[in-house]
């Protein structure tokens, strides 16, 4: 059977590529694919305890069967810190969740949720800082981050988070915009806007959206340091991982 294999962050480093078209003897399960990869890519071996495997955008278990033409993704733990494509002009036509490849406009994100019925509008911006929590104070400074994502699955996860929060609180509106690609220190990587009748609901929804984003959305970040080195931030196993 033919499979399309996607590998993100450190899994892509271990394979030496982010995408492979491969032939696997069928019928086969996810566990069979792992055995096939182990025989050809030994650098994956230390990563398996941390990897999730998605088949056609859903987290899979080792015994799940694979179908011819399936898209399989190897998903390391996400960064823990943070529909794609072009949208039509005008805030009213923008989706409530979005992955973008350009700088985030905070006022435009606010406009996605603002309503005369909402007495509280809250904006959270996550910005790139010049240091890493994983390195001591004497280590080289962070110059920039590079964010990558499994776009279809990430958009679905962001939409699910926004829908869950809005369903739980009457009148609540949520927008989440995450930037991908290279982002310099000081610029926003994520914006979360919430609007509600009262401020407590807006604050609570903003906090929940951020915490769920950090654990449920397949987005990874690569830290670039002033000494020329770089390292993936992979801290949170994806929620729902078997």
N, C-alpha and C positions, 0 to 999 in steps of 0.2 A: 504494500500500500504506500501511497505517496502522502507525505506530511509536510506542512510548513512549520518550521521550528523558529520561534522568536526567543531571543535571550537578552535580558536587560541587565544593566549595571555590571556587577562583578561576574554574573553568569556569562554575559557577553564577552568579558575579558577572558574568562576561562576557555571559551570556545574559539576565541580569536575573531569572532564575527557576531553581529546581532541578528542574523537571519540565515537559515539553511533550508534548502529543499532536499528532502531525504527520502530514500526508499527503505521501508521496514517490512520484513516478512509478516504476512497477516495469516490469520487474525492476531491482533495484538492488544495488549493492555498498556496502561501508563507505566506499570512496572517493567514491561518488556522494553519500552522505549528507554527507560533509565539504564537497563542492562546494555542495550545497544550503544548508548552514549558513553557509558563507563569504559567500554572496550576500546573506544576511539578517542575519547577526550578525558584522560586521567586527571586533568586539572579540575574537573568538576567534582571529583570525589569528596574533598573536604567541604564542599558547599551544600551537598544534598540535605544534611540535617536542618539547614536554614531555608531551603528553597520551597516555594509553593509551585505547583504545576497547574496551569489553567488550560482547559480544552475548549476552544471556541468561546472564550470569554468567561468561563465559569471555573471556579476552583474544582479540581478533580482529585480523586483518591487513587491509590496505586492499582486497585482492581478494576477501575473504570475502563471500559473498552474504548478503543480508538477506531474511528471510521476513516475510510479512504478520503483524502482531501482535507482532513481536519487541520486546524491551526492550533498548535501547542505552544504555550509560552512558559518559560522558566523565569520565576519571579522571586528575586531575593527579598529579604526584609526591606520595607520602605524606609524613607528617610526619617520619619518621625518628626519632621519640622515643617514641615509643610505638607455638549456636542461640539467638536472641533470644526475647523474650517471657517471661512469668512461669513460674517453675519451681515445682514442688511443694515443700512444706516438708520440711526434713530434708536433711542433707548427702549422705546416701546416694543421694538421688534427683536431686541436682543434676548437670547436665552437666559434663563436664570442661572445656569451653570455653564462654564466655558473654559476651555484650555486655549490660551493665546500664545502667540510667538512674538509679541511686541509689548512695549511697556504698558502697564496697567494704568488706566485713568480712574482714580478713586471716585470722582464726582459722577462719572458715567455708571460705575457700579452702584452707587447710591441711588441713581435714577431708576435702576431696575426694580427697586423695592418701594420707593417713596409713594405714599398714598395719602389723600386727605383723611382717610379713616384711621391712619396710624399716628399716634401721638409721640412715638419714640422711634427714631432711626439711628442705628448704631453701625459704625464702620470699624472693622478690624483690619489692619495692614500688617502682614508679616514681611519684614525687610531683611535683606542680606547683611549680616554683621561681619565685622573684621576679625573675628576670632572663632575658634572652634571649642566646643565643650569637651571634645575628646583629647585636646592637646593642652599641655601646660602653658603657663604664661610666657615662658621663654621660647616657645616654639614659633615658627614663622607665621606671619599674619595671613589671614584669608584675603585673597584679592577679588575673587568672584566665585559664583556657583554655576554649574551647568545642570539644569533639570531635564530629565527625560521621563517619558511615561508610556505605558501601554494604553494608547489613546482610547480605543473603544471601551475597554474595561474601566478605565479611569472616568470617562464621561458617564457611564452607567452608574458607577459608585457615587459620584458627585450628585447625580440626579436623584438617586435613592436617598441620600442623606437629606437633601433639601426637601424632598417629598415627605419623608418621615417626620421631619421637624414641623413642617407646615400642617400636616395632618394632626399632629398632637396638640396644636394650639390654634384656636379659632382666630382667624384674621392675621396670622403671622405670615410674613413674606421673607424669603431667603434668597440671596444671590451669592454664588461662589465663583470667583475667577482666579485661575492659577496660570502663571506664566511659565513657559518652557524655554529651553535654550540657555544661553549665557546671560547671567544677570550680575552686574557689578555691585560692590558693596554700597549699601544705602538705598538701593532701589527695591520696590515691593516685588515679592515673588507670589504672594497670594493676597486676595482681598475678599473679605466676607462681610456682606451687608445684611442686616436684619432690620425688619420694621414690624412693629407691633402696636397694639392699643396702649400698652403700658411698658415702662422701661424694664421691669424685671423680666418679662418674657423675652425682650430683645437681647438682654445680656445673657440669659440662660441659653437661648438658641445659638448665639454666637460662640459661646464656649463649647457647646456640644458639637457644633459643626466643625470647629477646629480639631477637637480631640478625635472625632470620627474620621476626619480627613487624614490625620496622621497615622491611623491604623488600618483604614479600609481602602484607601485609594492607591493604586499601583503607580506611584510617582517616586523617582529616585533623584538624589542630588550628589554631584561630584564636587568636592571642595578643591579649589586651586589655591596653592600657598605661594608666598613670596619667595620661597627658596627653590621654586620650580617643581616641587612635588605636587601630587594630587591624590585624593583618596575618596572612595565612595562612603557616604553615610548610610549605613544599613542597620537600623536599630529595632524596628517594629515588625514582627511577623504579621503578614496580612491577616486581618480578621476573617475567619472562616476557613483558615488553612487546616487541613486534616491533621 
